[in-house]
Amino acid sequence: MRQGDENPNDKLVDTSVLTKFNTVAGSVYNGIGIMGITFDWTYIGSYVFTSPFWALMVQLSGIVFFQWILAPLMYVNDVWGLNEKISEDPVRHNPLLNTPHLFTKNYDLNVTAYNDVAPVYITSFFALVYGCSFLSITAAISHVGLWYGKDIYRQAMNAFRQVRDEVDSLDKHVKMMEAYPDVPDWAYLAFLAVTTVGASLSPSSPHTTCHAITGFSLYLNVLTEFVIGLMIPGQTVAVMAFKSWGTNNLIQALALTADLKLGQYLHIPPYAMVFAQFWGTFMNAIVATAASYFMMFENKTLLTKPEWAYNGYQTFYSAGGIWGAIGPQRFFGIGSLYEGLLWCFLIGAAAPFFPWLANKYIYKSKYWHMINFSIFFSIGSAGYPQVFIVVPLLLAFVSQYLFIKNREFYQKYLYVMGAAFDGSSGFVSLIVSLLGFANVAFPFWALNPNSDNVKMDYYCYPNASWDDYDCAYYLSIGEEARADGSPCVA
């Protein structure tokens, strides 16, 4: 080779290095999406307009720490097992869990077959997600108890006193609502008895308090899986049914309480609000179930297409394998590969004491309570596009600027605009889905790449376009032709 000629092997090495970096950092689908950007409102949400600025900063700083810093360090040092793709769904692609003989026909665990291949590995990032869930569960309880425990106790005593003495302590919003007929107390008590909400009051209290203060929702999915998985290990369907019941109770409690509070501020009659809540919940159950059934059973080829990711169902399947079939005792118990994650429960419970003690004994400030570790520990989920930082951060600063500089515009338009974006993104998703059923082909371009040939984050790879990769990429992975069949020669 003459001096100055390009060595094709150098290009392969460069491609391999860049591909490795993409897997760990740059890719929003297979990595942790450092500086990943999206304009898809379904991944952004109006919470960037409605949540307090300090709460957004705490949550986003937690994502940066855990996903952009800690997860790559754990990946590079191979802290836990399966690191082929740092953020991909770890169970669906795990050869151990893709073996049918590991499960019975009812999806329960075949213990004998499992013992032959145990332990099952998950990616470092997925293990980190579970660790952060453990941290967040106990941190929420400690934070609310330390900072708002007295307020909760006082309000509860006031409520009991009002019932006993028939005394009302009314603010201006409640007084204005007296113009409308109220929903009788017996109706709420009937709802309470029928739905057995009393069983959910204890875990709901800290989570609803955090939601009311910060605008962020914390859920019980990991806690319910952990508890029932210890009680009936290996029974996948039963575990996931209990998880769904327990988690959805809190989701409904958060949604209904938030709606009632919003209705109070907007002076909407209680009867209209309660009717809208129950009607929406009822219709959602029917429509969502019917749509899911159609997609999975009536159109069996639909979910095999690359544009249908169905991330929620993949995550639910992964959770069924980990918490249902294998069970938390085998996966996180003493002597298991991931037993160290159990310390997260204790660390999460202890973390809120530091700002609380600092406020009490070092320097009193109204800002200490903003160090909310339950939000700080709330990070994204493995298997989803990691695009939850850059654009929400920019919009949070825009929202805060308008709040300070143009309060009237903020109050009059920003909430309405966020609601409009939420509604329109759902409507567009429906239209795109219907067009997909009709086999309408969308044009391929930079923001809609040919997913049959390239990954959605193709731009992380050298010399790739939205139609296909460069030959150097295919040669670096052992392929001798591009997706369109054209040969690649080293």
VOGU-3710 file (C-alpha; in Angstrom, 3 decimals, decimal comma):
1> mrqgdenpnd> 0,000/0,000/0,000  1,349/3,401/-0,953  1,916/6,027/1,682  -1,155/8,183/2,055  -3,594/5,491/0,924  -6,497/4,813/3,271  -6,297/1,543/5,154  -9,804/0,006/5,267  -8,920/-1,773/8,520  -8,418/1,625/10,170
11> klvdtsvltk> -11,978/2,487/9,237  -13,192/-0,761/10,762  -11,361/-0,011/14,008  -12,784/3,515/14,119  -16,266/2,161/13,459  -15,896/-0,446/16,195  -14,777/2,157/18,722  -17,591/4,528/17,811  -20,103/1,701/17,888  -18,904/0,777/21,390
21> fntvagsvyn> -19,239/4,386/22,524  -22,685/4,564/20,948  -23,783/1,466/22,856  -22,662/2,894/26,182  -23,432/6,571/25,849  -24,770/8,093/22,662  -27,567/5,744/21,701  -30,966/6,587/23,150  -32,217/3,066/22,387  -29,254/0,840/23,274
31> gigimgitfd> -27,399/3,213/25,594  -28,170/5,900/28,137  -28,707/8,685/25,595  -26,273/11,379/26,685  -27,574/14,621/25,134  -30,387/12,682/23,439  -33,004/15,013/21,954  -36,606/14,371/20,994  -39,457/16,528/19,721  -42,045/13,826/20,396
41> wtyigsyvft> -44,360/15,280/23,022  -45,353/11,816/24,241  -41,838/11,566/25,721  -41,927/15,087/27,172  -45,357/15,775/28,670  -46,926/18,863/30,167  -45,394/18,137/33,577  -42,497/20,407/32,521  -44,983/23,307/32,675  -46,956/22,303/35,749
51> spfwalmvql> -44,279/20,945/38,103  -42,319/23,321/40,354  -38,965/24,318/38,878  -37,037/23,058/41,895  -38,698/19,638/41,644  -37,771/19,378/37,957  -34,156/20,247/38,746  -33,976/17,615/41,483  -35,459/14,942/39,224  -33,314/15,792/36,199
61> sgivffqwil> -30,142/15,968/38,294  -30,919/12,476/39,578  -31,262/11,191/36,015  -27,949/12,814/35,060  -26,179/11,276/38,053  -27,570/7,768/37,763  -27,924/7,438/33,972  -25,171/9,634/32,563  -22,512/9,021/35,222  -23,135/5,960/37,396
71> aplmyvndvw> -24,620/3,619/34,762  -21,662/3,950/32,322  -19,202/3,435/35,187  -21,025/0,264/36,209  -21,095/-0,868/32,581  -17,373/-0,305/32,012  -16,487/-2,131/35,234  -18,990/-4,932/34,492  -20,543/-4,694/37,941  -23,458/-6,947/37,025
81> glnekisedp> -23,593/-9,463/34,209  -25,306/-8,848/30,913  -23,787/-5,718/29,400  -24,173/-6,264/25,668  -26,611/-3,358/25,435  -26,629/-1,206/28,513  -30,263/-0,095/28,360  -32,052/-2,736/26,289  -34,828/-4,895/27,696  -32,660/-7,472/29,508
91> vrhnpllntp> -35,077/-10,365/29,851  -36,525/-10,441/26,367  -33,028/-10,812/24,879  -31,611/-13,071/27,580  -31,061/-16,560/26,120  -31,726/-18,140/29,494  -35,220/-16,668/29,775  -36,047/-17,252/26,113  -35,933/-21,007/26,637  -39,530/-22,325/26,711
101> hlftknydln> -38,767/-25,303/28,937  -37,982/-22,935/31,829  -41,707/-22,256/32,183  -44,835/-24,334/32,518  -47,849/-23,866/30,249  -49,239/-21,439/32,867  -46,000/-19,377/32,759  -44,944/-20,545/36,211  -41,307/-21,408/36,812  -39,952/-24,879/36,080
111> vtayndvapv> -37,649/-24,942/39,101  -35,642/-27,963/37,949  -34,912/-26,438/34,554  -34,144/-23,050/36,099  -31,595/-24,487/38,527  -29,678/-25,898/35,563  -29,079/-22,427/34,073  -29,215/-20,093/37,098  -28,368/-17,340/37,790  -30,091/-15,084/35,273
121> yitsffalvy> -28,281/-11,826/34,507  -29,739/-8,420/33,768  -27,970/-5,346/32,443  -26,203/-2,994/34,828  -28,631/-0,199/34,009  -31,678/-2,377/34,600  -30,271/-3,443/37,974  -29,660/0,230/38,731  -33,291/1,017/37,865  -34,467/-1,534/40,432
131> gcsflsitaa> -32,011/-0,197/42,990  -33,354/3,326/42,489  -36,901/2,009/42,886  -35,942/0,531/46,269  -34,329/3,841/47,233  -37,358/5,869/46,191  -39,899/3,719/48,058  -38,388/4,241/51,501  -37,150/7,778/50,783  -40,724/8,902/50,081
141> ishvglwygk> -41,924/7,567/53,430  -39,057/9,170/55,376  -39,251/12,504/53,553  -42,993/12,922/54,051  -42,818/11,756/57,642  -39,998/14,161/58,565  -41,153/17,281/56,741  -44,932/16,912/56,635  -45,772/14,362/59,328  -46,997/16,997/61,778
151> diyrqamnaf> -49,103/18,685/59,095  -50,699/15,392/58,079  -51,452/14,555/61,720  -52,908/18,017/62,380  -55,114/17,927/59,278  -56,321/14,436/60,144  -57,208/15,561/63,670  -58,992/18,621/62,276  -61,006/16,426/59,954  -62,049/14,152/62,814
161> rqvrdevdsl> -62,849/17,193/64,944  -65,023/18,690/62,203  -66,971/15,469/61,914  -67,382/15,261/65,672  -68,223/18,930/66,334  -69,680/19,790/62,907  -67,181/22,645/62,619  -65,848/23,762/59,231  -62,499/25,473/58,646  -63,026/26,812/55,145
171> dkhvkmmeay> -60,631/28,580/52,785  -61,876/30,906/50,046  -62,053/28,182/47,398  -64,176/25,935/49,592  -66,513/28,839/50,401  -67,009/29,585/46,704  -67,818/25,937/46,074  -70,736/26,134/48,512  -72,770/27,543/45,622  -72,943/24,040/44,148
181> pdvpdwayla> -74,672/20,989/45,629  -72,076/18,746/47,199  -71,673/15,012/46,766  -73,017/13,445/49,980  -70,549/11,807/52,314  -72,320/8,453/52,116  -71,470/8,230/48,408  -67,766/8,491/49,108  -68,059/6,035/51,979  -69,814/3,583/49,677
191> flavttvgas> -67,042/3,907/47,118  -64,524/3,325/49,893  -66,240/0,157/51,073  -66,807/-1,304/47,615  -63,286/-0,763/46,294  -61,512/-1,552/49,602  -59,440/1,556/49,321  -58,699/1,270/53,001  -56,136/-1,425/52,205  -54,198/1,128/50,156
201> lspssphttc> -54,307/4,140/52,474  -50,987/3,487/54,197  -48,715/3,363/51,110  -50,797/5,961/49,291  -50,300/8,741/51,837  -46,581/9,499/51,279  -46,888/9,098/47,519  -49,906/11,387/47,191  -48,201/13,964/49,411  -45,102/13,941/47,193
211> haitgfslyl> -47,322/14,251/44,135  -49,200/17,210/45,612  -45,986/19,054/46,497  -43,773/18,264/43,514  -46,074/17,184/40,681  -44,147/13,917/40,256  -45,833/10,542/40,626  -44,207/7,684/42,524  -45,725/4,251/42,046  -45,945/0,993/43,966
221> nvltefvigl> -45,190/-1,446/41,143  -41,835/-2,610/42,535  -43,086/-2,768/46,132  -46,161/-4,829/45,213  -44,026/-7,172/43,090  -41,530/-7,552/45,901  -44,112/-8,358/48,578  -46,271/-10,793/46,599  -43,201/-12,361/44,989  -41,925/-13,310/48,438
231> mipgqtvavm> -45,322/-14,738/49,391  -45,977/-16,858/46,282  -42,696/-17,236/44,358  -42,784/-18,839/40,929  -46,476/-18,082/40,212  -46,119/-15,546/37,418  -49,754/-14,812/36,588  -50,805/-14,464/40,230  -47,877/-12,171/41,026  -48,521/-9,894/38,062
241> afkswgtnnl> -52,263/-9,785/38,788  -51,552/-8,612/42,341  -48,962/-6,129/41,045  -51,526/-4,694/38,608  -54,185/-4,423/41,306  -51,905/-2,797/43,872  -50,226/-0,402/41,459  -53,411/0,722/39,728  -55,049/1,480/43,075  -52,420/4,131/43,732
251> iqalaltadl> -52,507/5,423/40,154  -56,273/5,864/40,393  -55,991/7,492/43,817  -53,427/9,981/42,500  -55,429/10,767/39,367  -58,793/11,162/41,097  -57,397/13,245/43,955  -55,491/15,515/41,562  -58,600/15,976/39,416  -60,755/16,846/42,427
261> klgqylhipp> -58,177/19,386/43,575  -58,026/20,917/40,094  -61,817/21,020/40,023  -61,792/22,935/43,285  -59,405/25,575/41,919  -61,454/25,876/38,706  -64,748/25,864/40,654  -66,202/22,894/38,775  -69,294/21,331/40,411  -68,309/18,169/42,333
271> yamvfaqfwg> -71,041/16,072/40,705  -69,694/16,901/37,237  -66,126/16,136/38,272  -66,936/12,784/39,899  -69,060/11,741/36,915  -66,268/12,648/34,485  -63,742/10,703/36,546  -65,754/7,517/36,692  -66,912/7,733/33,081  -63,357/8,279/31,846
281> tfmnaivata> -62,032/5,398/33,939  -64,779/3,073/32,708  -64,286/3,971/29,045  -60,507/3,713/29,317  -60,747/0,165/30,657  -62,936/-0,910/27,728  -61,058/0,899/24,958  -57,557/0,005/26,185  -58,438/-3,669/26,632  -60,132/-3,874/23,229
291> asyfmmfenk> -57,220/-2,147/21,478  -54,654/-4,390/23,151  -56,625/-7,522/22,280  -56,914/-6,450/18,645  -53,211/-5,703/18,327  -52,067/-8,938/19,938  -54,572/-11,512/18,703  -56,536/-10,206/15,720  -53,542/-8,885/13,791  -50,760/-11,315/14,603
301> tlltkpeway> -48,206/-9,742/12,220  -48,605/-6,203/13,524  -46,237/-6,448/16,480  -43,518/-8,072/14,363  -43,000/-4,806/12,491  -40,030/-2,715/13,686  -42,078/0,470/14,109  -44,166/-1,172/16,860  -42,044/-1,203/20,010  -44,777/-1,888/22,648
311> ngyqtfysag> -42,273/-0,989/25,394  -44,820/-1,161/28,193  -45,722/-4,751/27,409  -42,057/-5,733/27,088  -41,340/-4,233/30,493  -44,361/-6,012/31,971  -43,073/-9,294/30,503  -39,621/-8,680/31,968  -41,131/-7,943/35,372  -43,146/-11,155/35,161
321> giwgaigpqr> -39,976/-13,142/34,564  -38,007/-11,477/37,362  -40,622/-10,987/40,085  -43,130/-13,662/39,118  -41,355/-16,692/37,700  -37,953/-16,370/39,381  -39,132/-14,393/42,388  -37,391/-11,765/44,541  -35,945/-14,392/46,898  -33,934/-16,028/44,099
331> ffgigslyeg> -33,143/-12,736/42,383  -32,444/-10,344/45,270  -32,304/-12,592/48,342  -29,310/-13,309/50,545  -26,663/-15,149/48,551  -28,043/-14,058/45,178  -26,131/-12,067/42,576  -28,101/-8,888/43,292  -28,403/-9,121/47,074  -26,480/-5,859/47,461
341> llwcfligaa> -29,457/-3,956/46,077  -31,394/-4,710/49,273  -29,236/-2,104/51,028  -31,025/0,481/48,896  -34,097/0,188/51,135  -32,038/1,274/54,164  -30,093/3,948/52,272  -33,303/5,405/50,858  -34,882/5,586/54,308  -31,798/7,294/55,776
351> apffpwlank> -31,118/9,813/52,988  -33,902/12,338/53,847  -32,554/12,645/57,392  -29,469/14,566/56,190  -31,233/17,710/54,871  -33,770/17,497/57,722  -31,020/17,387/60,377  -29,079/20,116/58,570  -32,149/22,350/58,701  -32,743/21,544/62,358
361> yiykskywhm> -29,203/21,837/63,750  -26,930/23,591/61,218  -28,784/26,272/59,267  -32,511/26,812/59,011  -33,718/27,496/55,491  -36,916/27,041/53,516  -34,885/25,383/50,773  -33,811/22,273/52,681  -37,139/20,529/52,110  -36,585/20,852/48,359
371> infsiffsig> -33,848/18,221/48,572  -36,358/15,461/47,914  -34,509/12,169/47,525  -37,622/10,253/46,513  -37,662/12,360/43,322  -33,879/12,315/42,949  -33,961/8,506/42,908  -36,703/8,401/40,236  -34,940/7,615/36,954  -36,003/6,206/33,590
381> sagypqvfiv> -36,680/2,584/32,713  -34,464/0,241/30,732  -35,758/-0,546/27,266  -37,291/2,887/26,723  -35,720/5,685/24,648  -33,567/7,683/27,063  -34,652/11,165/25,977  -36,013/12,510/29,256  -33,426/15,192/30,036  -32,355/17,730/27,402
391> vplllafvsq> -35,665/18,989/25,985  -37,554/18,854/29,340  -34,668/20,800/30,891  -34,842/23,503/28,220  -38,630/23,753/28,511  -38,351/23,938/32,305  -36,093/26,985/32,006  -38,473/28,589/29,490  -41,388/27,934/31,833  -39,522/29,376/34,811
401> ylfiknrefy> -38,504/32,451/32,807  -42,125/33,112/31,859  -43,186/32,533/35,473  -40,776/35,244/36,628  -40,937/37,720/33,739  -44,489/37,335/32,460  -46,668/35,866/35,198  -49,907/36,760/33,398  -48,930/34,862/30,237  -47,759/31,914/32,349
411> qkylyvmgaa> -51,039/31,657/34,230  -53,286/32,276/31,238  -51,686/30,220/28,475  -48,994/27,799/29,632  -51,225/25,226/31,374  -53,714/25,329/28,517  -50,921/24,907/25,974  -49,536/21,915/27,865  -52,972/20,286/27,954  -53,384/20,964/24,224
421> fdgssgfvsl> -50,021/19,351/23,476  -50,959/16,301/25,566  -54,287/15,892/23,824  -52,944/16,475/20,321  -50,053/14,030/20,766  -52,521/11,315/21,751  -54,737/12,170/18,786  -51,795/12,082/16,363  -50,708/8,707/17,766  -54,191/7,382/17,026
431> ivsllgfanv> -54,120/8,741/13,464  -50,665/7,296/12,786  -51,798/3,914/14,122  -54,884/3,884/11,906  -52,802/4,820/8,868  -50,433/1,995/9,741  -53,350/-0,453/9,776  -54,223/0,810/6,293  -50,630/0,106/5,143  -50,015/3,762/4,332
441> afpfwalnpn> -46,282/4,192/3,755  -44,695/7,266/5,293  -41,733/8,909/3,535  -38,271/8,149/4,890  -36,228/11,145/5,958  -33,937/12,277/8,752  -36,642/12,222/11,440  -38,347/9,090/10,099  -35,543/6,680/9,102  -36,011/3,371/7,334
451> sdnvkmdyyc> -36,343/1,210/10,444  -36,094/-1,971/8,365  -32,466/-1,090/7,613  -31,225/1,160/10,386  -31,783/1,768/14,063  -33,683/4,879/15,078  -30,450/6,419/16,389  -28,527/5,764/13,171  -26,866/9,190/13,430  -24,588/7,852/16,172
461> ypnaswddyd> -22,839/5,632/13,620  -20,199/7,007/11,186  -21,296/7,633/7,589  -24,818/6,287/8,182  -27,922/7,775/6,584  -31,605/7,313/7,305  -31,705/4,655/4,563  -28,786/2,404/5,529  -25,413/2,094/7,249  -22,031/2,499/5,608
471> cayylsigee> -20,245/-0,697/4,517  -17,685/-0,216/7,271  -20,390/-0,845/9,849  -21,485/-4,129/8,269  -17,880/-5,325/7,854  -17,141/-4,512/11,508  -19,950/-6,850/12,612  -18,999/-9,618/10,173  -21,568/-8,918/7,434  -20,532/-8,769/3,767
481> aradgspcva> -23,551/-6,929/2,341  -25,703/-3,944/3,207  -29,398/-4,231/3,996  -30,300/-3,579/0,356  -28,091/-6,497/-0,742  -25,236/-4,496/-2,227  -21,890/-6,198/-1,475  -19,312/-4,814/0,931  -15,648/-5,599/0,270  -12,921/-5,104/2,861
//
